[in-house]
Amino acid sequence: MKKLLFGITGLTLGGAERVLVDLANKLCDKYDITIFTIYAKGELEKQLNPKVKLKSLYDVRYDELSKRQKILIPLKLYFNKKRVYKKKIKGDYDTEIAFLEGPITRLFSVKNKNTRKIAWIHNDISLVFGTGIKAKIKKEADRKIYSKYDTLVFVSRDNMKKFREVYKDTVRNEYLEPVKKEVIYNYIDSEKVIEKAEEKTEIIFDKRKLNFVTVARLVPQKAIDRLIRVHSKLIENNLEHNFYVIGDGPEKENLENMIKEHDVSNTFHLLGKKENPYPYIKNSDYFCLLSNFEGYGMVLEEAKILGKSIIITNTAAREAVEKYEDSVIIENNEEKIYEELKEIIENNNKNKGKIKLQENSKYDNSNIINKIVKLIGE
């Protein structure tokens, strides 16, 4: 039985984290699987099959760290990655898979001639590090990091295109051969999504108004501040509706202050992180993902599985809905988002609240699993 090591920052409530848990649980009968996390105590750890082993570098959650630790630990991991890898990670694994961009990809890049190296890329690499001098330094540092891998896996065609634009032809230094690149969409346990969507929620939506739901980490990428401004303007113009945001993150306090400043506390709701977001998605009228940029947006597939009407901004996530009939792709700016939501709310009012119900969308994982098994077997 082949031994696989997956690496990720932590098994907290995020899209890539959910994919990894479902994927490990699916593959653990075929492979001996270990998941290595930098930080421990993620909410999704308890969802792992007992056959899946779990190791952590630090026995704390990332959000338990001080501001100083959040700065120093990534620097320490980068500059001491060889020592950390040899002491804490290196083993008799056939394949090591860095499942997320950033620190774990840098750690797993350390050379090990007995182990095949794969890096999974979930985001638009041209935007994920932000802008400014720090972003440029990270991009250039990672050029060499990615050259250490045998294969790079992207969760969308757009992500692979953007990567190639940033890094041109990434080569393996020792052989001067191009690093292999391929696209494999995210694995999703659709039966689990449908089953969990039947559970009760802590709140009940007011069905006299439209209810919009988004699931997102509270970080600048997700543009929740822009959403608050749009929502506030709609409310000022007597276009009543509710907006619910499921997720947590470093922008929480700033967003709470914005909600108070715009006086929309009764209609714009930060619900915090939820281990099970699916009942909220199911009971909403529209699922939204109105980010500044995205990778693929696994949560869009989950919303499709639940038959929801979907609204997104024009990011790489459009790949997830391009063949989904009940979806709207909006130009990625505040004015266009306002205009589209205004039209949706007005049309709903004219039609007396009748929302077209979709059938649950089927999500076929078989081809995805076959691709992954083939990749591991190469």
Secondary structure, DSSP 4 states (H G I P E B T S, - for coil): --EEEEEES--SSSHHHHHHHHHHHHHTTTSEEEEEEEE---GGGGGS-TTSEEEEEESS-GGGS-HHHHHHHHHHHHHTHHHHIIIII-SS-SEEEE-SSSHHHHHHTS--TTSEEEEEE-S-TTTTT-SSHHHHHHHHHHHHHHTT-SEEEESSHHHHHHHHHHHSS-EETTTTEEPEEEE-PPP--HHHHHHHTTSPPSS---TTSEEEEEE--SSGGG-HHHHHHHHHHHHHTT--EEEEEE---TTHHHHHHHHHHTT-TTTEEEEE--S--HHHHHHSSEEEE--S--S--HHHHHHHHTT-EEEEESSTTHHHHTT-SSEEEE-SSHHHHHHHHHHHHHHHHHTTT-PPPPPPPP---HHHHHHHHHHHH-
